[in-house]
């Protein structure tokens, strides 16, 4: 056990400091007793727990001493030296604990000590060692998460508390001001792995990425791929231009709290129709533009399609509304968002695959809660789309969960359009759509679509969810959109971030399918054309009407 000796320069000051410290001696005694007992019975697993937690204690003690050194200014140098000694002891103990719990044998324990080593190396200024340790923790976490996916949620790791911080800290280390090209590439991969982990945590299943293709390798790649990464004290943006082999990297110093506050206020404003003047929206839209686009705009082509690779927090941003002070981003570019830079494949929506299943509810369905109104313009929406694409239609009472299952099973649809109330959230139980007879939650939707898989190997080319919304107060709610898309095995999904005026949504969707039916029209271009049409229409020019519709997945 580490023995710390130093000469007192101020007895009164030290007494005050000691009165505020935790019961360190008792903590150490209990951990040492646990270690001794485990050693006597040859229980390396418990011994690793005891030693690793003892290392964690010394890590915490080092932090505590540094945090409280201002209370004893005349002892500050001594306290900082003691903190350094504590950290070295913590490293020694953590390495011993990791030796006793190798990742291949005890991954549930090992990742904790790998992550702890990462923090210790980081604090000692050993960046390369910290990166290696964090990478090891993430690799170990991969196997841990897969084993936990089928376990009841009460026993699962808390994603926000146990998993995400490991990824985020590695990203902080990789994205330094003079980051090397390989560090930037690794950072994009780590960021995407984090999004995949978060999505698998929501869906509680392992996602098969073996059939995916990197979007920069598509025959028709996007004009640019943009990776915004939010860190505690800054926003990092990595840009990949498919025509170039070099990644560009930009940093904007802003706290994650300030960034998230802007997002929260922006979401509240944009979804309120009563704010019928753009002046309420523009300050937020311009701030987000300045943080996410302004640093990289010199690298971007003048037009084309931008694909944003974002985490679930940023999926709540309708990038179309970002404003450069003169115009909205949608005026220059078509836009799609994804959680990763790989997609199922690169095919666009061929005319032969436009057969559509149209299902919607315009009346007050028996499944609707009291607070949910009827959607009278859904009738007009479906009638308009019927005239554009070959279809099978389920309206109102016809749109039951059983009927949806039967139609999906018996037919091959390139398009599935659902015009009904629904909710997207970062919680599986709070992600659902309404059929006439019942609420269809994410897991049941998965079962319905798995029936389709038995009769057709072709994925759904486009899934449209036109009357749904993201959960209020859930900053990761858009994760539910990606979850529904993956459960549907859809190459592309168009969904709304918030509920919009019923009549304007009907008009928007009819125009969208009309644009989509044009030769060589991509989904992203079709969506952009309708948004610009609304923007130029005095009745619908406010962002409330055209902003919420986002394209997730394949933009072609």
C-alpha positions, 0 to 999 in steps of 0.5 A, a space after each residue: 500500500 502506498 505510504 505518503 509522507 509530507 511535512 505540514 506547513 499549515 496544520 489548520 489548513 490541513 485539518 480543514 482539508 481532511 475534514 472534507 475528505 472521504 473515508 479513504 482508510 475504510 475503503 482501502 481496508 474493505 478492498 484489501 480484505 476482499 482481495 485477500 479472501 479472493 486470493 485464498 480461494 483462488 478466485 481471480 475474477 473477484 481478485 481482479 474486481 478488488 484490485 481494479 477497484 482499488 486502482 479506481 480508488 487511487 485514481 479518484 483520490 488523485 482527482 480529489 486531491 487536485 480538486 481540493 488543492 486550492 483550499 490549501 494553497 501553501 500545500 498545493 505542490 505537495 498535494 499535486 505530487 501526492 496526486 501523481 503518486 496516487 495515479 502511478 499506484 492506480 496504474 500499477 493496480 489496474 494493470 494487475 487487475 487487467 492481467 487477472 481478467 484478460 479480455 478474452 476470458 472476462 470481457 465484462 470486467 476487462 473493459 472497465 480496467 482498459 478504460 481506467 488505464 486509458 483515463 490514467 494514461 491520458 491524465 499523465 499525458 501519455 496520449 498514445 498509450 491512452 489511445 491504445 487502452 481506449 481502443 482495447 476497451 472498445 474492442 472488448 465492449 463489442 463482445 460484451 454488448 452482443 452478449 447483453 443484447 438479449 438480456 432484460 434491460 434492467 441488467 444491461 449496461 447503461 449506454 450513456 453511463 458505461 459505453 458512450 464515454 469510452 468512445 467519446 474520450 477516444 474521439 477527444 484524443 484522436 481529434 487534436 489540432 494537428 491530427 494525422 490523416 490516420 487519426 482522422 480516419 480512425 475518428 470517423 470509424 470510432 464515431 460510426 461504431 458508437 452510432 452502431 452501438 447505440 442503435 443496437 442498444 435500442 434494437 437489442 439485436 446485432 446488426 449485419 453490416 457484411 453486405 454494406 458498401 462505403 458510400 464514397 465507393 458508390 458509382 454516383 457518390 455524394 458531393 461531400 460526406 460530413 462528420 460532425 462530432 460533438 465533444 465536451 468542449 468543442 465541435 469537430 467536423 471532418 469532411 470527405 470529398 469523394 473526388 479527393 483522398 484527403 480528409 479535411 478537419 475543422 474545430 470550433 470551440 464551444 461547450 457541448 452544453 451550449 450546443 445542446 441548449 441551442 438544439 433544445 431551443 431550436 427544436 422547441 421553436 421550429 415545431 411551433 406553427 405560431 412562430 410565423 416569422 422567420 426571425 424566430 428561427 434564423 438566429 438558431 439556424 445561423 448559429 448551427 450553420 456557423 458551427 457545422 458548415 461555415 468552417 468547411 464551406 470552402 471545401 464543398 462543391 457548389 452543388 450536389 448532395 451532402 450526406 451527414 454522418 451523425 449521431 442520434 443527437 444531431 439527427 434531430 437537426 433538419 440540416 435543410 434549415 441551416 442558414 448562411 445569413 443569405 439563404 437556407 442550405 437546401 437552396 444549394 444542396 440535396 441532403 441526406 443523413 446517416 449513422 454510418 458511411 456504409 449502406 446496403 447498396 447503391 441502387 436508385 429507385 428503378 421504375 419497376 420497383 415503384 409498386 407501393 403499399 399505401 396505408 393511412 388513417 384519416 378518421 379517429 381510429 379506435 387505437 388513438 388516445 383521446 389527445 390524438 386528433 383525426 387526420 382528415 387530409 390523409 384521405 387526400 394524400 393517399 388519393 393523390 399518391 394513388 394516381 402517381 404510383 401502382 399501389 395497394 391501399 389500406 385506408 382507415 378500418 382496412 389498415 389493421 395490424 393483421 391486414 398490414 401483415 397479410 399485404 406485406 407477406 403476399 406482395 413485393 413492394 418497392 415503396 411503403 407509405 404509412 400516413 398515421 400517427 406515430 412516435 419516434 424515441 430512443 426507447 424501444 417501447 416509445 417507438 411505434 405507429 398506430 394501425 386502426 386497431 392497435 399500436 404497433 411497437 418497434 418489435 411487432 413491426 419487425 415481426 411483420 416485416 420478417 414475414 415479408 422476408 420469407 417471400 421476398 429477398 428484395 429490400 424496401 426501396 423507400 419507406 415514408 412515415 408522413 404523420 409521425 413525430 419525434 418524442 418531445 424532450 428526448 434529445 436522441 429521439 431521431 434514433 427511433 427513425 433509424 430503428 424503424 428503417 432498419 427493422 423495415 430493411 428499407 434502403 431509404 426512409 423519409 420521415 418527419 421530425 414533428 407533426 405538421 399541418 395536415 393539409 400541407 403534409 398531404 400537399 408535400 407528399 403528393 408533390 414528392 411522389 410526382 418529383 420521384 416519378 421523373 426519370 433519373 430523379 434521386 430521392 434526395 433531389 425529389 425531397 429538395 425540389 419539394 422543399 424549395 417549392 414550399 419555400 417559394 410558396 407564400 402559403 408554406 414558406 415558413 420552415 415549420 412546413 417544409 423543414 421537418 421532412 428528412 431523408 435517412 439512408 440511400 439518397 439515390 
